[in-house]
Amino acid sequence: MNETLKLARLGREWSQERLVREIERYAKQHLLDVASTASLRVYVSEWENGKRTISARYATILRALLGLTDGELRGAGEPAVSLPMAGGYDELVSRIDSARTVGLDMVQSFMEQTELLRTFDRQMGAASLVDQMTGHLARLEDALTFAVLPETRRPVARALAGAATLAAWQALDVGAVERAWRHYELGKRAAQEAEEPMYLVHAMAEQANVLLDAGRPELAVSVVQNAQREAKGRVSPRLQAWLHASEAEVYAHTGQPVECRRALDRAATVLPGGAEDRDPDMLSIFLNAGHLARWRGNLLALVGDDEAVDSLYQALDVMDPTFVRASAGVRCDLAQAHLARGEFDQAQEHLREARLLAGRTGSVRRRRRIEQLTQRL
């Protein structure tokens, strides 16, 4: 029985009939031939019951629709890669020689590819990017595996660290929590190899989100505190502000409102002024006063603080419209804040908007929260 396919479908609140329609829609958009509607209904049922193997043609469509890797979709582990026991030296030397040619221009190309995937993810969601992200990580890992000298390895490792944390966040968004954890571990190892403390503490602190989603907030607190100790005196002011806000988040989830507010105040104190939101040394970080207002509103809503509503409406007014998934998050936060005040009509309106935005990005994580809030209406 293909539990992964079924769970991924249910995570999007899709019936089998909805999945059939999505397959047909995707095939029409990409000029692909698929079976008739009646046959697809049978296929979906048989895929989920383990009576039919998912062919390569349909696997391509399902990966893009559901944000699953090929191994997850087919219920198989990642294929083992090994060199032949004998006679493989020519191939090995060829790959090592190729890795020696990886220069700064190629590393820059890797970084630009990561940035492009980050932009697509922000606007369209992670599900449709799973094949591109998987291939991008594989190329980076391959380049690092066969690079020999430190001056070649470090720049590639730095690029891999940034790509791995993006891939982890995308995996978390589509509900693939084990893949997210493994990618964060990969990002931490790559950051250590690259001797990049900023990339290391970023991966460490983001990994706490997996623990929060898994219902282990106390452990998440320890993870973020470890990241803070690792960061001491070694990171930029913007990243330090982001770490304080991350610490505030885990305090909110552990029911420590006083510590949450103190951490938010520390974030505001060290955050650089101005409209700029990118850290030139840590492109994964988007944080300025507007972003922090959104984050503050989110956390104050979690701890039931009336101030949350004002912060969230302020954030909504200045939010970049390309941050589609983040906009869905703000709408969820506003719904939660209005629910806490007994303002059910306003909460319902924001949940309706959040559901539309989450549908555009395919975010399982957002859908899960929308469902939880809807049950409180």
C-alpha positions as CSV (number, residue, x, y, z in Angstrom):
1,M,0.0,0.0,0.0
2,N,1.4,3.4,-1.0
3,E,0.8,5.3,2.3
4,T,3.0,8.2,1.2
5,L,0.9,9.0,-1.8
6,K,-2.3,8.8,0.2
7,L,-1.0,10.9,3.0
8,A,0.4,13.5,0.6
9,R,-3.0,13.7,-1.1
10,L,-4.9,14.0,2.3
11,G,-2.4,16.6,3.5
12,R,-3.7,18.8,0.7
13,E,-7.3,17.9,1.6
14,W,-7.7,16.3,-1.9
15,S,-10.1,13.5,-2.6
16,Q,-9.0,10.9,-5.1
17,E,-11.3,12.6,-7.6
18,R,-9.5,15.9,-7.0
19,L,-6.1,14.3,-7.6
20,V,-7.4,12.9,-10.9
21,R,-8.5,16.5,-11.9
22,E,-5.1,17.9,-10.9
23,I,-3.3,15.2,-13.0
24,E,-5.4,16.2,-16.0
25,R,-4.8,19.9,-15.4
26,Y,-1.1,19.4,-15.1
27,A,-1.0,17.3,-18.2
28,K,-2.9,19.9,-20.2
29,Q,-0.6,22.7,-19.1
30,H,2.5,20.7,-20.0
31,L,1.1,19.1,-23.2
32,L,1.4,15.6,-21.8
33,D,-0.6,12.5,-22.7
34,V,-2.4,10.8,-19.9
35,A,-5.1,8.2,-19.7
36,S,-8.9,8.9,-19.7
37,T,-10.6,10.2,-16.6
38,A,-12.1,6.8,-15.9
39,S,-8.8,5.1,-16.2
40,L,-7.0,7.7,-14.0
41,R,-9.6,7.0,-11.3
42,V,-8.6,3.3,-11.3
43,Y,-4.9,4.2,-11.4
44,V,-5.1,6.4,-8.3
45,S,-7.0,3.8,-6.4
46,E,-4.6,1.0,-7.4
47,W,-1.5,3.2,-6.7
48,E,-2.7,3.8,-3.2
49,N,-3.6,0.2,-2.6
50,G,-0.3,-1.1,-4.0
51,K,-1.9,-2.9,-6.9
52,R,-0.2,-0.8,-9.6
53,T,3.3,0.5,-9.9
54,I,3.6,4.2,-10.6
55,S,5.2,4.6,-14.0
56,A,7.9,7.1,-14.8
57,R,5.4,9.3,-16.7
58,Y,3.0,9.6,-13.9
59,A,5.7,9.8,-11.3
60,T,6.9,13.0,-12.9
61,I,3.4,14.5,-12.7
62,L,2.8,13.3,-9.1
63,R,6.2,14.6,-7.9
64,A,5.4,18.1,-9.2
65,L,1.8,18.0,-7.8
66,L,2.6,16.7,-4.3
67,G,6.2,17.8,-3.7
68,L,7.6,14.3,-3.2
69,T,10.9,12.9,-4.2
70,D,11.0,9.9,-6.4
71,G,12.1,7.7,-3.5
72,E,9.3,9.0,-1.3
73,L,6.7,8.6,-4.0
74,R,7.6,5.0,-4.8
75,G,8.2,4.1,-1.1
76,A,11.8,3.3,-1.8
77,G,15.0,4.5,-0.2
78,E,17.5,6.6,-2.0
79,P,19.5,4.5,-4.4
80,A,22.9,3.5,-3.3
81,V,25.8,4.9,-5.3
82,S,29.0,2.9,-5.5
83,L,32.0,2.6,-7.7
84,P,32.8,-0.8,-9.3
85,M,35.0,-3.0,-7.2
86,A,37.6,-3.1,-10.0
87,G,38.4,-1.1,-13.1
88,G,36.7,2.0,-11.8
89,Y,39.9,4.1,-11.4
90,D,39.6,5.8,-14.8
91,E,36.1,7.0,-14.0
92,L,37.1,8.2,-10.5
93,V,40.1,10.1,-11.7
94,S,38.0,11.7,-14.5
95,R,35.5,12.9,-11.9
96,I,38.2,14.2,-9.6
97,D,39.8,16.1,-12.6
98,S,36.4,17.5,-13.5
99,A,35.9,18.8,-9.9
100,R,39.3,20.6,-10.1
101,T,37.8,22.8,-12.8
102,V,35.0,24.0,-10.5
103,G,36.0,27.7,-10.1
104,L,34.4,30.7,-8.6
105,D,32.3,31.3,-11.8
106,M,30.7,27.9,-11.4
107,V,30.1,28.3,-7.7
108,Q,28.4,31.7,-8.5
109,S,26.2,29.8,-11.0
110,F,25.2,27.4,-8.3
111,M,24.4,30.3,-6.0
112,E,22.3,32.0,-8.7
113,Q,20.4,28.7,-9.3
114,T,19.6,28.5,-5.5
115,E,18.4,32.1,-5.6
116,L,16.1,31.4,-8.6
117,L,14.6,28.4,-6.8
118,R,14.1,30.5,-3.7
119,T,12.2,33.1,-5.8
120,F,10.0,30.5,-7.4
121,D,9.4,28.9,-4.0
122,R,8.3,32.2,-2.5
123,Q,5.8,33.0,-5.2
124,M,4.5,29.5,-6.3
125,G,5.3,27.2,-3.4
126,A,7.7,24.2,-3.0
127,A,5.7,21.3,-4.4
128,S,6.3,22.0,-8.1
129,L,10.1,22.4,-7.5
130,V,10.9,19.0,-6.0
131,D,12.6,17.7,-9.2
132,Q,14.6,20.9,-9.7
133,M,15.7,21.1,-6.1
134,T,16.6,17.4,-5.9
135,G,18.8,17.7,-9.1
136,H,20.4,21.0,-7.8
137,L,21.4,19.4,-4.5
138,A,22.7,16.3,-6.3
139,R,25.0,18.4,-8.6
140,L,26.3,20.3,-5.6
141,E,26.9,17.2,-3.5
142,D,28.7,15.6,-6.5
143,A,30.9,18.6,-7.0
144,L,31.9,18.5,-3.3
145,T,32.4,14.7,-3.2
146,F,35.0,14.8,-5.9
147,A,36.7,18.0,-5.0
148,V,40.0,17.3,-3.3
149,L,41.7,20.5,-2.1
150,P,40.3,22.8,0.5
151,E,40.4,25.9,-1.7
152,T,38.0,24.1,-4.1
153,R,35.9,22.4,-1.5
154,R,35.1,25.4,0.7
155,P,33.2,27.5,-1.9
156,V,31.2,24.5,-3.1
157,A,30.4,23.6,0.5
158,R,29.2,27.1,1.2
159,A,26.9,26.9,-1.9
160,L,25.7,23.5,-0.7
161,A,24.9,24.8,2.8
162,G,22.6,27.5,1.4
163,A,20.9,25.2,-1.0
164,A,20.4,22.5,1.6
165,T,18.6,24.8,4.1
166,L,16.3,26.0,1.3
167,A,15.6,22.4,0.3
168,A,14.9,21.6,4.0
169,W,12.4,24.5,4.3
170,Q,10.6,23.4,1.1
171,A,10.4,19.8,2.4
172,L,8.9,21.0,5.7
173,D,6.4,23.1,3.8
174,V,5.1,20.1,1.8
175,G,5.0,17.9,5.0
176,A,8.1,15.8,4.2
177,V,9.5,16.2,7.7
178,E,12.2,13.4,7.6
179,R,13.6,14.8,4.3
180,A,13.6,18.3,5.9
181,W,15.6,17.0,8.9
182,R,18.1,15.3,6.7
183,H,18.6,18.4,4.5
184,Y,19.2,20.5,7.6
185,E,21.8,18.0,8.7
186,L,23.4,18.2,5.3
187,G,23.4,22.0,5.5
188,K,25.1,21.9,8.9
189,R,27.8,19.5,7.7
190,A,28.4,21.6,4.6
191,A,28.6,24.8,6.6
192,Q,31.2,23.2,9.0
193,E,33.3,22.1,6.0
194,A,33.0,25.6,4.5
195,E,34.0,27.2,7.9
196,E,30.9,29.4,7.6
197,P,29.5,30.0,11.1
198,M,26.6,32.1,9.8
199,Y,25.4,29.2,7.6
200,L,25.8,26.8,10.5
201,V,23.8,28.7,13.0
202,H,21.1,29.4,10.4
203,A,20.7,25.7,9.7
204,M,20.7,24.9,13.4
205,A,18.0,27.4,14.3
206,E,15.8,26.6,11.4
207,Q,16.0,22.9,12.3
208,A,14.0,23.8,15.5
209,N,11.0,24.3,13.2
210,V,10.9,20.6,12.5
211,L,10.9,19.9,16.3
212,L,8.1,22.5,16.7
213,D,6.0,20.8,14.0
214,A,6.7,17.4,15.6
215,G,5.4,18.6,19.0
216,R,8.8,18.8,20.8
217,P,9.0,22.6,21.6
218,E,11.2,22.1,24.7
219,L,13.8,20.4,22.6
220,A,13.4,23.2,20.0
221,V,14.3,25.7,22.7
222,S,17.6,23.9,23.4
223,V,18.4,23.8,19.7
224,V,17.9,27.5,19.3
225,Q,19.9,28.3,22.4
226,N,22.8,26.2,21.1
227,A,22.6,28.2,17.9
228,Q,22.8,31.4,19.9
229,R,25.9,30.2,21.7
230,E,27.5,29.1,18.4
231,A,26.7,32.6,16.9
232,K,28.1,34.7,19.7
233,G,30.4,37.3,18.2
234,R,30.5,35.5,14.8
235,V,27.4,36.6,12.9
236,S,26.0,39.8,11.3
237,P,23.6,42.1,13.2
238,R,20.7,41.1,10.9
239,L,21.3,37.4,11.4
240,Q,21.6,38.0,15.2
241,A,18.2,39.7,15.1
242,W,16.8,36.7,13.2
243,L,18.2,34.4,15.8
244,H,16.5,36.4,18.6
245,A,13.2,36.2,16.8
246,S,13.7,32.5,16.3
247,E,14.3,32.2,20.0
248,A,11.1,34.2,20.6
249,E,9.2,31.7,18.5
250,V,10.2,28.7,20.5
251,Y,9.3,30.5,23.7
252,A,5.9,31.3,22.3
253,H,5.3,27.6,21.6
254,T,6.4,26.6,25.1
255,G,4.0,29.0,26.7
256,Q,6.7,31.5,27.9
257,P,5.2,34.9,26.9
258,V,7.5,37.0,29.0
259,E,10.6,35.4,27.5
260,C,9.0,35.6,24.1
261,R,8.6,39.4,24.4
262,R,12.1,39.9,25.7
263,A,13.6,38.0,22.8
264,L,11.5,40.1,20.3
265,D,12.7,43.2,22.0
266,R,16.3,42.0,21.6
267,A,15.7,41.4,17.9
268,A,14.4,44.9,17.4
269,T,17.4,46.4,19.2
270,V,20.0,44.8,17.0
271,L,18.1,44.8,13.7
272,P,19.7,47.3,11.3
273,G,17.5,50.2,10.2
274,G,16.2,50.9,6.7
275,A,14.1,49.1,4.1
276,E,16.8,46.6,3.1
277,D,15.9,43.1,4.1
278,R,18.7,40.9,2.7
279,D,21.9,40.1,4.5
280,P,24.7,40.2,1.8
281,D,26.6,37.5,3.7
282,M,23.5,35.4,4.4
283,L,21.0,35.5,1.5
284,S,18.6,33.1,3.2
285,I,17.7,35.9,5.6
286,F,14.8,38.3,4.8
287,L,14.4,40.6,7.8
288,N,13.7,44.3,8.2
289,A,11.3,46.2,10.5
290,G,8.3,45.1,8.3
291,H,9.2,41.4,8.5
292,L,9.9,41.7,12.2
293,A,6.4,43.3,12.7
294,R,4.9,40.3,11.0
295,W,6.9,37.9,13.0
296,R,6.1,39.8,16.2
297,G,2.4,39.7,15.4
298,N,2.5,36.0,14.7
299,L,4.1,35.2,18.1
300,L,1.9,37.6,20.1
301,A,-1.1,35.9,18.5
302,L,0.2,32.6,19.7
303,V,0.5,33.8,23.3
304,G,-2.9,35.6,23.2
305,D,-1.6,39.2,23.3
306,D,-4.1,41.9,22.1
307,E,-1.2,43.8,20.6
308,A,-0.9,41.1,17.9
309,V,-3.7,42.5,15.8
310,D,-2.1,45.9,15.3
311,S,1.3,44.4,14.5
312,L,-0.2,42.0,11.9
313,Y,-2.3,44.7,10.1
314,Q,0.8,46.9,10.0
315,A,2.8,44.0,8.5
316,L,0.0,43.2,6.0
317,D,0.1,46.8,4.7
318,V,3.8,46.8,3.9
319,M,4.2,43.1,2.8
320,D,5.8,42.4,-0.5
321,P,3.1,40.7,-2.6
322,T,5.5,38.2,-4.0
323,F,5.7,36.6,-0.5
324,V,2.6,34.5,-1.2
325,R,3.1,31.8,1.5
326,A,4.1,34.4,4.1
327,S,0.9,36.3,3.3
328,A,-1.1,33.1,4.0
329,G,0.7,32.9,7.3
330,V,-0.2,36.5,8.2
331,R,-3.8,35.8,7.4
332,C,-3.7,32.7,9.7
333,D,-2.2,34.9,12.4
334,L,-4.9,37.5,12.1
335,A,-7.5,34.8,12.2
336,Q,-6.0,33.4,15.4
337,A,-5.8,36.9,17.0
338,H,-9.4,37.7,16.1
339,L,-10.5,34.3,17.5
340,A,-8.8,35.1,20.8
341,R,-10.9,38.3,20.9
342,G,-14.1,36.5,20.0
343,E,-14.3,38.3,16.6
344,F,-15.4,35.3,14.6
345,D,-16.6,37.0,11.4
346,Q,-13.2,38.7,11.0
347,A,-11.4,35.4,11.7
348,Q,-13.5,33.6,9.1
349,E,-12.7,36.3,6.5
350,H,-8.9,35.9,7.0
351,L,-9.1,32.1,7.0
352,R,-10.9,32.3,3.6
353,E,-8.0,34.5,2.2
354,A,-5.4,32.2,3.8
355,R,-7.0,29.1,2.2
356,L,-6.9,30.7,-1.2
357,L,-3.2,31.7,-0.8
358,A,-2.2,28.3,0.6
359,G,-3.9,26.7,-2.4
360,R,-1.7,28.7,-4.8
361,T,1.5,27.5,-3.1
362,G,0.4,23.9,-2.2
363,S,1.6,24.4,1.4
364,V,0.6,21.5,3.5
365,R,2.0,23.2,6.6
366,R,-0.3,26.2,6.1
367,R,-3.3,24.0,5.3
368,R,-2.8,22.1,8.5
369,R,-2.9,25.3,10.5
370,I,-5.9,26.6,8.6
371,E,-7.8,23.4,9.5
372,Q,-6.8,23.7,13.1
373,L,-8.1,27.3,13.3
374,T,-11.2,26.5,11.3
375,Q,-12.2,23.9,13.9
376,R,-12.2,26.7,16.5
377,L,-14.8,28.7,14.7
